[in-house]
Amino acid sequence: MRPLEALVAQMWPGIPVVPSLAVGASDAVFTRGAGIPTYTLTGLAMDRDDDRAHGKDERLGVESFYRGNEFMYRYLKALTGS
């Protein structure tokens, strides 16, 4: 959690890291089934009043897309020490 919290503090000062339960299905069913603790995260920002996830008009803002990519790149670098 420390690398995650440090990166979030850099990219989004003042925003806490809050674990939440995703009730939908994911590929993690296979790793969890094998006894491997599995978590997911995203650096994507979505408007809570305009959630169109999995709808016929699902969308994501361009800025959110690129910021999310930057977040994942920096997070993986932090985890691997590169």
PDB file as gemmi writes it, atoms N, CA and C in Angstrom:
CRYST1    1.000    1.000    1.000  90.00  90.00  90.00 P 1                      
ATOM      1  N   MET A   1       0.808  -1.202   0.000  1.00  0.00           N  
ATOM      2  CA  MET A   1       0.000   0.000   0.000  1.00  0.00           C  
ATOM      3  C   MET A   1       0.853   1.269   0.000  1.00  0.00           C  
ATOM      4  N   ARG A   2       2.059   1.198   0.551  1.00  0.00           N  
ATOM      5  CA  ARG A   2       2.869   2.419   0.627  1.00  0.00           C  
ATOM      6  C   ARG A   2       3.186   3.019  -0.734  1.00  0.00           C  
ATOM      7  N   PRO A   3       3.629   2.200  -1.721  1.00  0.00           N  
ATOM      8  CA  PRO A   3       3.873   2.799  -3.050  1.00  0.00           C  
ATOM      9  C   PRO A   3       2.604   3.399  -3.662  1.00  0.00           C  
ATOM     10  N   LEU A   4       1.481   2.741  -3.466  1.00  0.00           N  
ATOM     11  CA  LEU A   4       0.216   3.243  -3.996  1.00  0.00           C  
ATOM     12  C   LEU A   4      -0.155   4.572  -3.343  1.00  0.00           C  
ATOM     13  N   GLU A   5      -0.096   4.620  -2.030  1.00  0.00           N  
ATOM     14  CA  GLU A   5      -0.454   5.847  -1.317  1.00  0.00           C  
ATOM     15  C   GLU A   5       0.491   6.994  -1.663  1.00  0.00           C  
ATOM     16  N   ALA A   6       1.783   6.697  -1.828  1.00  0.00           N  
ATOM     17  CA  ALA A   6       2.749   7.744  -2.183  1.00  0.00           C  
ATOM     18  C   ALA A   6       2.455   8.300  -3.576  1.00  0.00           C  
ATOM     19  N   LEU A   7       2.153   7.431  -4.519  1.00  0.00           N  
ATOM     20  CA  LEU A   7       1.876   7.891  -5.875  1.00  0.00           C  
ATOM     21  C   LEU A   7       0.578   8.689  -5.935  1.00  0.00           C  
ATOM     22  N   VAL A   8      -0.446   8.220  -5.255  1.00  0.00           N  
ATOM     23  CA  VAL A   8      -1.715   8.957  -5.232  1.00  0.00           C  
ATOM     24  C   VAL A   8      -1.496  10.344  -4.628  1.00  0.00           C  
ATOM     25  N   ALA A   9      -0.686  10.437  -3.578  1.00  0.00           N  
ATOM     26  CA  ALA A   9      -0.399  11.731  -2.962  1.00  0.00           C  
ATOM     27  C   ALA A   9       0.328  12.660  -3.928  1.00  0.00           C  
ATOM     28  N   GLN A  10       1.181  12.099  -4.791  1.00  0.00           N  
ATOM     29  CA  GLN A  10       1.884  12.912  -5.788  1.00  0.00           C  
ATOM     30  C   GLN A  10       0.945  13.385  -6.890  1.00  0.00           C  
ATOM     31  N   MET A  11       0.117  12.473  -7.386  1.00  0.00           N  
ATOM     32  CA  MET A  11      -0.718  12.794  -8.544  1.00  0.00           C  
ATOM     33  C   MET A  11      -2.007  13.515  -8.173  1.00  0.00           C  
ATOM     34  N   TRP A  12      -2.561  13.197  -7.009  1.00  0.00           N  
ATOM     35  CA  TRP A  12      -3.833  13.774  -6.567  1.00  0.00           C  
ATOM     36  C   TRP A  12      -3.719  14.142  -5.091  1.00  0.00           C  
ATOM     37  N   PRO A  13      -2.988  15.205  -4.767  1.00  0.00           N  
ATOM     38  CA  PRO A  13      -2.784  15.578  -3.361  1.00  0.00           C  
ATOM     39  C   PRO A  13      -4.108  15.701  -2.602  1.00  0.00           C  
ATOM     40  N   GLY A  14      -4.121  15.117  -1.408  1.00  0.00           N  
ATOM     41  CA  GLY A  14      -5.286  15.207  -0.547  1.00  0.00           C  
ATOM     42  C   GLY A  14      -6.345  14.146  -0.779  1.00  0.00           C  
ATOM     43  N   ILE A  15      -6.181  13.323  -1.807  1.00  0.00           N  
ATOM     44  CA  ILE A  15      -7.157  12.267  -2.089  1.00  0.00           C  
ATOM     45  C   ILE A  15      -6.710  10.995  -1.373  1.00  0.00           C  
ATOM     46  N   PRO A  16      -7.558  10.420  -0.519  1.00  0.00           N  
ATOM     47  CA  PRO A  16      -7.165   9.197   0.195  1.00  0.00           C  
ATOM     48  C   PRO A  16      -7.330   7.954  -0.681  1.00  0.00           C  
ATOM     49  N   VAL A  17      -6.579   6.923  -0.369  1.00  0.00           N  
ATOM     50  CA  VAL A  17      -6.757   5.610  -0.988  1.00  0.00           C  
ATOM     51  C   VAL A  17      -7.782   4.871  -0.133  1.00  0.00           C  
ATOM     52  N   VAL A  18      -8.899   4.516  -0.727  1.00  0.00           N  
ATOM     53  CA  VAL A  18      -9.985   3.884   0.006  1.00  0.00           C  
ATOM     54  C   VAL A  18     -10.322   2.548  -0.654  1.00  0.00           C  
ATOM     55  N   PRO A  19     -10.096   1.432   0.027  1.00  0.00           N  
ATOM     56  CA  PRO A  19     -10.467   0.130  -0.538  1.00  0.00           C  
ATOM     57  C   PRO A  19     -11.974   0.046  -0.730  1.00  0.00           C  
ATOM     58  N   SER A  20     -12.370  -0.595  -1.791  1.00  0.00           N  
ATOM     59  CA  SER A  20     -13.800  -0.797  -2.018  1.00  0.00           C  
ATOM     60  C   SER A  20     -14.007  -2.172  -2.643  1.00  0.00           C  
ATOM     61  N   LEU A  21     -15.206  -2.658  -2.540  1.00  0.00           N  
ATOM     62  CA  LEU A  21     -15.543  -3.969  -3.076  1.00  0.00           C  
ATOM     63  C   LEU A  21     -16.214  -3.794  -4.426  1.00  0.00           C  
ATOM     64  N   ALA A  22     -15.661  -4.451  -5.437  1.00  0.00           N  
ATOM     65  CA  ALA A  22     -16.289  -4.476  -6.753  1.00  0.00           C  
ATOM     66  C   ALA A  22     -17.110  -5.762  -6.828  1.00  0.00           C  
ATOM     67  N   VAL A  23     -18.396  -5.620  -7.014  1.00  0.00           N  
ATOM     68  CA  VAL A  23     -19.266  -6.792  -6.956  1.00  0.00           C  
ATOM     69  C   VAL A  23     -19.374  -7.527  -8.291  1.00  0.00           C  
ATOM     70  N   GLY A  24     -18.801  -6.967  -9.340  1.00  0.00           N  
ATOM     71  CA  GLY A  24     -18.864  -7.617 -10.646  1.00  0.00           C  
ATOM     72  C   GLY A  24     -17.824  -8.723 -10.782  1.00  0.00           C  
ATOM     73  N   ALA A  25     -17.911  -9.453 -11.845  1.00  0.00           N  
ATOM     74  CA  ALA A  25     -16.970 -10.540 -12.114  1.00  0.00           C  
ATOM     75  C   ALA A  25     -15.695  -9.998 -12.751  1.00  0.00           C  
ATOM     76  N   SER A  26     -14.611 -10.715 -12.579  1.00  0.00           N  
ATOM     77  CA  SER A  26     -13.352 -10.358 -13.231  1.00  0.00           C  
ATOM     78  C   SER A  26     -12.524 -11.619 -13.421  1.00  0.00           C  
ATOM     79  N   ASP A  27     -11.429 -11.471 -14.143  1.00  0.00           N  
ATOM     80  CA  ASP A  27     -10.512 -12.593 -14.331  1.00  0.00           C  
ATOM     81  C   ASP A  27      -9.850 -13.006 -13.028  1.00  0.00           C  
ATOM     82  N   ALA A  28      -9.960 -12.185 -11.994  1.00  0.00           N  
ATOM     83  CA  ALA A  28      -9.355 -12.507 -10.705  1.00  0.00           C  
ATOM     84  C   ALA A  28      -9.981 -13.744 -10.071  1.00  0.00           C  
ATOM     85  N   VAL A  29     -11.113 -14.192 -10.572  1.00  0.00           N  
ATOM     86  CA  VAL A  29     -11.746 -15.404 -10.039  1.00  0.00           C  
ATOM     87  C   VAL A  29     -10.770 -16.587 -10.136  1.00  0.00           C  
ATOM     88  N   PHE A  30      -9.920 -16.585 -11.147  1.00  0.00           N  
ATOM     89  CA  PHE A  30      -8.978 -17.684 -11.335  1.00  0.00           C  
ATOM     90  C   PHE A  30      -7.808 -17.606 -10.353  1.00  0.00           C  
ATOM     91  N   THR A  31      -7.262 -16.411 -10.139  1.00  0.00           N  
ATOM     92  CA  THR A  31      -6.140 -16.290  -9.210  1.00  0.00           C  
ATOM     93  C   THR A  31      -6.600 -16.462  -7.768  1.00  0.00           C  
ATOM     94  N   ARG A  32      -7.755 -15.905  -7.443  1.00  0.00           N  
ATOM     95  CA  ARG A  32      -8.294 -16.098  -6.091  1.00  0.00           C  
ATOM     96  C   ARG A  32      -8.614 -17.576  -5.855  1.00  0.00           C  
ATOM     97  N   GLY A  33      -9.134 -18.243  -6.881  1.00  0.00           N  
ATOM     98  CA  GLY A  33      -9.437 -19.666  -6.778  1.00  0.00           C  
ATOM     99  C   GLY A  33      -8.196 -20.502  -6.538  1.00  0.00           C  
ATOM    100  N   ALA A  34      -7.037 -19.993  -6.981  1.00  0.00           N  
ATOM    101  CA  ALA A  34      -5.768 -20.682  -6.768  1.00  0.00           C  
ATOM    102  C   ALA A  34      -5.122 -20.278  -5.447  1.00  0.00           C  
ATOM    103  N   GLY A  35      -5.827 -19.475  -4.655  1.00  0.00           N  
ATOM    104  CA  GLY A  35      -5.305 -19.072  -3.350  1.00  0.00           C  
ATOM    105  C   GLY A  35      -4.399 -17.856  -3.391  1.00  0.00           C  
ATOM    106  N   ILE A  36      -4.387 -17.129  -4.494  1.00  0.00           N  
ATOM    107  CA  ILE A  36      -3.543 -15.938  -4.615  1.00  0.00           C  
ATOM    108  C   ILE A  36      -4.387 -14.704  -4.309  1.00  0.00           C  
ATOM    109  N   PRO A  37      -4.052 -13.962  -3.245  1.00  0.00           N  
ATOM    110  CA  PRO A  37      -4.800 -12.737  -2.971  1.00  0.00           C  
ATOM    111  C   PRO A  37      -4.705 -11.806  -4.171  1.00  0.00           C  
ATOM    112  N   THR A  38      -5.830 -11.296  -4.620  1.00  0.00           N  
ATOM    113  CA  THR A  38      -5.864 -10.525  -5.852  1.00  0.00           C  
ATOM    114  C   THR A  38      -6.629  -9.222  -5.644  1.00  0.00           C  
ATOM    115  N   TYR A  39      -6.024  -8.134  -6.088  1.00  0.00           N  
ATOM    116  CA  TYR A  39      -6.617  -6.811  -5.953  1.00  0.00           C  
ATOM    117  C   TYR A  39      -6.561  -6.116  -7.308  1.00  0.00           C  
ATOM    118  N   THR A  40      -7.341  -5.102  -7.458  1.00  0.00           N  
ATOM    119  CA  THR A  40      -7.293  -4.304  -8.677  1.00  0.00           C  
ATOM    120  C   THR A  40      -7.341  -2.832  -8.304  1.00  0.00           C  
ATOM    121  N   LEU A  41      -6.891  -2.008  -9.195  1.00  0.00           N  
ATOM    122  CA  LEU A  41      -6.962  -0.574  -8.981  1.00  0.00           C  
ATOM    123  C   LEU A  41      -7.004   0.098 -10.338  1.00  0.00           C  
ATOM    124  N   THR A  42      -7.373   1.352 -10.313  1.00  0.00           N  
ATOM    125  CA  THR A  42      -7.426   2.128 -11.537  1.00  0.00           C  
ATOM    126  C   THR A  42      -7.079   3.572 -11.232  1.00  0.00           C  
ATOM    127  N   GLY A  43      -6.529   4.234 -12.178  1.00  0.00           N  
ATOM    128  CA  GLY A  43      -6.258   5.664 -12.047  1.00  0.00           C  
ATOM    129  C   GLY A  43      -7.226   6.475 -12.889  1.00  0.00           C  
ATOM    130  N   LEU A  44      -8.369   5.881 -13.197  1.00  0.00           N  
ATOM    131  CA  LEU A  44      -9.348   6.543 -14.051  1.00  0.00           C  
ATOM    132  C   LEU A  44     -10.320   7.368 -13.220  1.00  0.00           C  
ATOM    133  N   ALA A  45     -10.581   8.567 -13.676  1.00  0.00           N  
ATOM    134  CA  ALA A  45     -11.557   9.423 -13.019  1.00  0.00           C  
ATOM    135  C   ALA A  45     -12.847   9.405 -13.823  1.00  0.00           C  
ATOM    136  N   MET A  46     -13.944   9.200 -13.118  1.00  0.00           N  
ATOM    137  CA  MET A  46     -15.246   9.193 -13.773  1.00  0.00           C  
ATOM    138  C   MET A  46     -16.206  10.096 -13.018  1.00  0.00           C  
ATOM    139  N   ASP A  47     -17.098  10.697 -13.721  1.00  0.00           N  
ATOM    140  CA  ASP A  47     -18.103  11.568 -13.121  1.00  0.00           C  
ATOM    141  C   ASP A  47     -19.164  10.700 -12.449  1.00  0.00           C  
ATOM    142  N   ARG A  48     -19.305  10.809 -11.147  1.00  0.00           N  
ATOM    143  CA  ARG A  48     -20.260   9.957 -10.430  1.00  0.00           C  
ATOM    144  C   ARG A  48     -21.697  10.187 -10.873  1.00  0.00           C  
ATOM    145  N   ASP A  49     -21.986  11.346 -11.458  1.00  0.00           N  
ATOM    146  CA  ASP A  49     -23.336  11.623 -11.922  1.00  0.00           C  
ATOM    147  C   ASP A  49     -23.542  11.237 -13.390  1.00  0.00           C  
ATOM    148  N   ASP A  50     -22.517  10.656 -14.004  1.00  0.00           N  
ATOM    149  CA  ASP A  50     -22.614  10.279 -15.415  1.00  0.00           C  
ATOM    150  C   ASP A  50     -21.962   8.915 -15.628  1.00  0.00           C  
ATOM    151  N   ASP A  51     -22.287   7.964 -14.758  1.00  0.00           N  
ATOM    152  CA  ASP A  51     -21.707   6.620 -14.825  1.00  0.00           C  
ATOM    153  C   ASP A  51     -22.446   5.807 -15.884  1.00  0.00           C  
ATOM    154  N   ARG A  52     -21.767   5.524 -16.971  1.00  0.00           N  
ATOM    155  CA  ARG A  52     -22.372   4.756 -18.066  1.00  0.00           C  
ATOM    156  C   ARG A  52     -21.636   3.431 -18.263  1.00  0.00           C  
ATOM    157  N   ALA A  53     -21.047   2.918 -17.195  1.00  0.00           N  
ATOM    158  CA  ALA A  53     -20.262   1.686 -17.284  1.00  0.00           C  
ATOM    159  C   ALA A  53     -21.095   0.553 -17.863  1.00  0.00           C  
ATOM    160  N   HIS A  54     -20.545  -0.081 -18.849  1.00  0.00           N  
ATOM    161  CA  HIS A  54     -21.126  -1.251 -19.521  1.00  0.00           C  
ATOM    162  C   HIS A  54     -22.420  -0.952 -20.275  1.00  0.00           C  
ATOM    163  N   GLY A  55     -22.711   0.309 -20.489  1.00  0.00           N  
ATOM    164  CA  GLY A  55     -23.887   0.665 -21.274  1.00  0.00           C  
ATOM    165  C   GLY A  55     -23.535   0.775 -22.746  1.00  0.00           C  
ATOM    166  N   LYS A  56     -24.543   0.956 -23.562  1.00  0.00           N  
ATOM    167  CA  LYS A  56     -24.284   1.059 -25.000  1.00  0.00           C  
ATOM    168  C   LYS A  56     -23.537   2.343 -25.347  1.00  0.00           C  
ATOM    169  N   ASP A  57     -23.517   3.282 -24.409  1.00  0.00           N  
ATOM    170  CA  ASP A  57     -22.789   4.534 -24.625  1.00  0.00           C  
ATOM    171  C   ASP A  57     -21.707   4.749 -23.560  1.00  0.00           C  
ATOM    172  N   GLU A  58     -21.070   3.650 -23.167  1.00  0.00           N  
ATOM    173  CA  GLU A  58     -19.995   3.729 -22.180  1.00  0.00           C  
ATOM    174  C   GLU A  58     -18.888   4.630 -22.722  1.00  0.00           C  
ATOM    175  N   ARG A  59     -18.359   5.481 -21.855  1.00  0.00           N  
ATOM    176  CA  ARG A  59     -17.323   6.397 -22.308  1.00  0.00           C  
ATOM    177  C   ARG A  59     -16.429   6.809 -21.160  1.00  0.00           C  
ATOM    178  N   LEU A  60     -15.302   7.359 -21.532  1.00  0.00           N  
ATOM    179  CA  LEU A  60     -14.318   7.832 -20.579  1.00  0.00           C  
ATOM    180  C   LEU A  60     -13.699   9.081 -21.179  1.00  0.00           C  
ATOM    181  N   GLY A  61     -13.489  10.084 -20.372  1.00  0.00           N  
ATOM    182  CA  GLY A  61     -12.879  11.316 -20.863  1.00  0.00           C  
ATOM    183  C   GLY A  61     -11.448  11.084 -21.322  1.00  0.00           C  
ATOM    184  N   VAL A  62     -11.026  11.833 -22.332  1.00  0.00           N  
ATOM    185  CA  VAL A  62      -9.685  11.690 -22.891  1.00  0.00           C  
ATOM    186  C   VAL A  62      -8.629  11.973 -21.828  1.00  0.00           C  
ATOM    187  N   GLU A  63      -8.808  13.036 -21.057  1.00  0.00           N  
ATOM    188  CA  GLU A  63      -7.841  13.374 -20.014  1.00  0.00           C  
ATOM    189  C   GLU A  63      -7.749  12.258 -18.984  1.00  0.00           C  
ATOM    190  N   SER A  64      -8.880  11.686 -18.602  1.00  0.00           N  
ATOM    191  CA  SER A  64      -8.890  10.591 -17.639  1.00  0.00           C  
ATOM    192  C   SER A  64      -8.148   9.379 -18.185  1.00  0.00           C  
ATOM    193  N   PHE A  65      -8.344   9.095 -19.465  1.00  0.00           N  
ATOM    194  CA  PHE A  65      -7.662   7.964 -20.098  1.00  0.00           C  
ATOM    195  C   PHE A  65      -6.147   8.118 -20.003  1.00  0.00           C  
ATOM    196  N   TYR A  66      -5.631   9.275 -20.412  1.00  0.00           N  
ATOM    197  CA  TYR A  66      -4.184   9.475 -20.399  1.00  0.00           C  
ATOM    198  C   TYR A  66      -3.628   9.587 -18.984  1.00  0.00           C  
ATOM    199  N   ARG A  67      -4.372  10.193 -18.089  1.00  0.00           N  
ATOM    200  CA  ARG A  67      -3.930  10.281 -16.687  1.00  0.00           C  
ATOM    201  C   ARG A  67      -3.899   8.892 -16.058  1.00  0.00           C  
ATOM    202  N   GLY A  68      -4.879   8.057 -16.393  1.00  0.00           N  
ATOM    203  CA  GLY A  68      -4.902   6.684 -15.903  1.00  0.00           C  
ATOM    204  C   GLY A  68      -3.720   5.873 -16.411  1.00  0.00           C  
ATOM    205  N   ASN A  69      -3.353   6.085 -17.673  1.00  0.00           N  
ATOM    206  CA  ASN A  69      -2.178   5.410 -18.221  1.00  0.00           C  
ATOM    207  C   ASN A  69      -0.911   5.842 -17.494  1.00  0.00           C  
ATOM    208  N   GLU A  70      -0.781   7.129 -17.256  1.00  0.00           N  
ATOM    209  CA  GLU A  70       0.376   7.654 -16.527  1.00  0.00           C  
ATOM    210  C   GLU A  70       0.432   7.065 -15.120  1.00  0.00           C  
ATOM    211  N   PHE A  71      -0.711   6.996 -14.466  1.00  0.00           N  
ATOM    212  CA  PHE A  71      -0.776   6.419 -13.124  1.00  0.00           C  
ATOM    213  C   PHE A  71      -0.285   4.970 -13.125  1.00  0.00           C  
ATOM    214  N   MET A  72      -0.812   4.150 -14.030  1.00  0.00           N  
ATOM    215  CA  MET A  72      -0.419   2.736 -14.060  1.00  0.00           C  
ATOM    216  C   MET A  72       1.066   2.579 -14.382  1.00  0.00           C  
ATOM    217  N   TYR A  73       1.582   3.377 -15.298  1.00  0.00           N  
ATOM    218  CA  TYR A  73       3.008   3.330 -15.652  1.00  0.00           C  
ATOM    219  C   TYR A  73       3.863   3.649 -14.425  1.00  0.00           C  
ATOM    220  N   ARG A  74       3.534   4.732 -13.754  1.00  0.00           N  
ATOM    221  CA  ARG A  74       4.316   5.143 -12.592  1.00  0.00           C  
ATOM    222  C   ARG A  74       4.173   4.159 -11.434  1.00  0.00           C  
ATOM    223  N   TYR A  75       2.996   3.591 -11.272  1.00  0.00           N  
ATOM    224  CA  TYR A  75       2.784   2.625 -10.188  1.00  0.00           C  
ATOM    225  C   TYR A  75       3.587   1.345 -10.435  1.00  0.00           C  
ATOM    226  N   LEU A  76       3.560   0.845 -11.644  1.00  0.00           N  
ATOM    227  CA  LEU A  76       4.343  -0.363 -11.955  1.00  0.00           C  
ATOM    228  C   LEU A  76       5.833  -0.112 -11.805  1.00  0.00           C  
ATOM    229  N   LYS A  77       6.292   1.067 -12.193  1.00  0.00           N  
ATOM    230  CA  LYS A  77       7.705   1.410 -11.987  1.00  0.00           C  
ATOM    231  C   LYS A  77       8.046   1.440 -10.490  1.00  0.00           C  
ATOM    232  N   ALA A  78       7.135   1.963  -9.685  1.00  0.00           N  
ATOM    233  CA  ALA A  78       7.369   2.016  -8.241  1.00  0.00           C  
ATOM    234  C   ALA A  78       7.436   0.616  -7.646  1.00  0.00           C  
ATOM    235  N   LEU A  79       6.586  -0.279  -8.128  1.00  0.00           N  
ATOM    236  CA  LEU A  79       6.570  -1.654  -7.597  1.00  0.00           C  
ATOM    237  C   LEU A  79       7.797  -2.460  -8.017  1.00  0.00           C  
ATOM    238  N   THR A  80       8.294  -2.186  -9.210  1.00  0.00           N  
ATOM    239  CA  THR A  80       9.422  -2.969  -9.726  1.00  0.00           C  
ATOM    240  C   THR A  80      10.773  -2.332  -9.427  1.00  0.00           C  
ATOM    241  N   GLY A  81      10.764  -1.105  -8.873  1.00  0.00           N  
ATOM    242  CA  GLY A  81      12.004  -0.453  -8.535  1.00  0.00           C  
ATOM    243  C   GLY A  81      12.763   0.068  -9.728  1.00  0.00           C  
ATOM    244  N   SER A  82      12.082   0.188 -10.857  1.00  0.00           N  
ATOM    245  CA  SER A  82      12.749   0.659 -12.079  1.00  0.00           C  
ATOM    246  C   SER A  82      12.694   2.167 -12.171  1.00  0.00           C  
TER     247      SER A  82                                                      
END                                                                             
